[in-house]
């Protein structure tokens, strides 16, 4: 979004992700309040063209480049790059569970609804997973296997952001980072007792 976009060009998932990242950073810095952030995020994920996306970040600075993030020990760039998945619940409930392939980045948005993500039987094809979670008058719940490292970065704004950090004893275990905000809603993530990820090498 550095150059003026062609307003009629259709927006891609990557374009929406970039706008959501800018809005998330603006909320963390206090440039946007909770109501403004939620309105813009909802508009970003509903946008069809670049012309609809550009006004949402026109008055905001661009975020810190990914290279400035401190990666976990010898794990490469953070956050990871790659295709994004999207889970959206607006006045409804949605869930993702069972045998499914979790990508490097999943964007989750709940507005007057709930999203439940269960990674205990998921197939991990990379070691670093980012879940961007924004809850507005809703709830987002993430469950991970006990032998996966879980980290969190975010805030509750008139709501809750409850991540139970967990370090796997296996140095090669996947790392799941849940980041975002609970705005008049809740985001929570924790290990699920008795559930263990299979050997990562066998999943690939």
N, C-alpha and C positions, 0 to 999 in steps of 0.2 A: 504493500500500500504506500510505498515511498513516492512513486510517480503518480500524477493525476490519472485516475482510471477512466476508461471508456465507459460511460454511464450505462450503455446498452448491453455491455458484455455480461453474459451470465456468470454469476458468482459460483465458485467451486467450494467444496468442503474446506479446502486449505485456506481459502480467502475468509470464510466464516470463522475458522479456527484462529486466524491471525487477529481478526477484530476482537474475538472473545478474549484473547490473551492481553490485548491492549486495555480492554475494559477491566479485566481482572486486576491488572497492575494499577490502573487508575483508582480503583476502589481501595486497594491496599494502601495507596499513598494519600488517600483522603481527597482526591480530586473529584470524585463522584460520591454522592451519598448512596445509601442502600436502594432507595426508590429509583434514582436515575440509573444506577447500574442494572437493576433488574429489568427496567423498561428497555434499555439498550441491548442487553443480552437477548431478550426475547425477540426484539426486532432483528438482531443479527442472524439468529437461527431461522427466522422466517423470510429473510431477504432472498430475492431471486436474482438481482443484478448488482453489479459493482456500484451503480448509482445509488442504490438503496443502502449499501454498506458504508460508503465513504463519509456521509454526514454524521454517522455514529461515532467517528473518531477524529473528526476534523479539528476539534478543539482540544485534543489530547496529545501529549508527547508520545513518541514511540518507546516501547519497553526496552529494558536492558537486554542486549543480545544474549542468546543462549550460552555463549562462551563464558559469560560472567558467572554462571551457576557453578557452584562447587560440586563436582561429581563425587559419588561414593568411591571408596578406595579402588583405583585401577579399573573402573568400570566403564570408561569411555565417556563420551559427551552426555550431558544431562540438561534438560530432558531429552529423551530419545526422539529421533526423527522418523517419519514414516507415515503410512496411511492412518487416518483417524476413523473411529467408530462414533456413532451418535445415539444416545438414548434420551428421549424427550418424553416427559409426562406432563400434560397440561389438562387439569381437571380429569385425570384418569390415573391408572396404575400400570406400570410396566416392569418387567423383570427379565433378567438374563441369567440362566443357570444351566446345569448339566454339562454335557460335552460340547464345548464351543471354543473357538480359537480367539484368544484375547490378543489384540493388536498392541502396538507400542503406545498408543494414546487413545483414550476414550473420553468423549465429552458428554457430560450428564447434566440435564437441566430438568428440574421439577418445579412446577408452578401449580399450587393447589392440587397436587397429586403426589405420587410416590414412585421411586425407582429402587428396585432391589437387585443388587449384583452379587452373584455367588460364584467365586473363583475356585471353589474347592474341587471341582471336577474339570476345570478349564484346561485347555492345552496352551502352555506357555512356549512360544517360539523365540523369545528373546528374554534377556535377564532384567531389563528395565521397563517398567510399565508406569505410565502416568494416567491417572484418572482425574480429570478436571470436573469438579462437582459444584454446581450452584443450585441451591434450594431456596425458593421463594414461596413462603406459606405452604411448604411441602416437606417431604422427607426423602433422603437418600441414604441407603444402607449398603455397605460393602462388607462381604465376608471373604477372608483369605485362608488358605491352608496354614496349619501351624508351623510348617517348615519353610515358610516364605517370610522375608523381611518386609515389614510394613512401616511406612513413614507418613507423616502428615504435615501439611503447611497450609494454614488458612485461619479463618476467624468466624466467630458467631456474632452476627449483628442483629440484636434483638431476637436471637435464636441460638442454636447450638452448633458447634463444630467439634465433635468428639472423636478423636482418632486414638486408638490404643497402640502406641509404638511397640514394635516387636522385632527383635533381631534373631534371625535364624542362626543356629550353630554351624550351618554349612556355609563356608565363604563363597561358594559358587551358586547359592540359592538365588532365585529371582528377587528383585526389589520392587515393591509396589508403592508408589507415591500418590497419596490422595491429597489434592490441593483444591482450594476454592473457598466458598463461604456459605454459611447458613443464615439467610436473611428472613427473619420472622419464620424460620423453618429450622430443619436439622439435617446435618450431615454426620454420619457416624461410620467408622470402619474398625474392624477388630478380627483377630484370628478366630476360627471356628474350631472348638475343641474336638479332638479325635479325627480331624480331617488332615490328610497329608498329601502333598503333591508327589506324583510319581517321579522317577528319575528323569530329570530334564532332558538328558541325552536320548531317552527312549521316546520322548514326546515329539521330537523334531523329525 
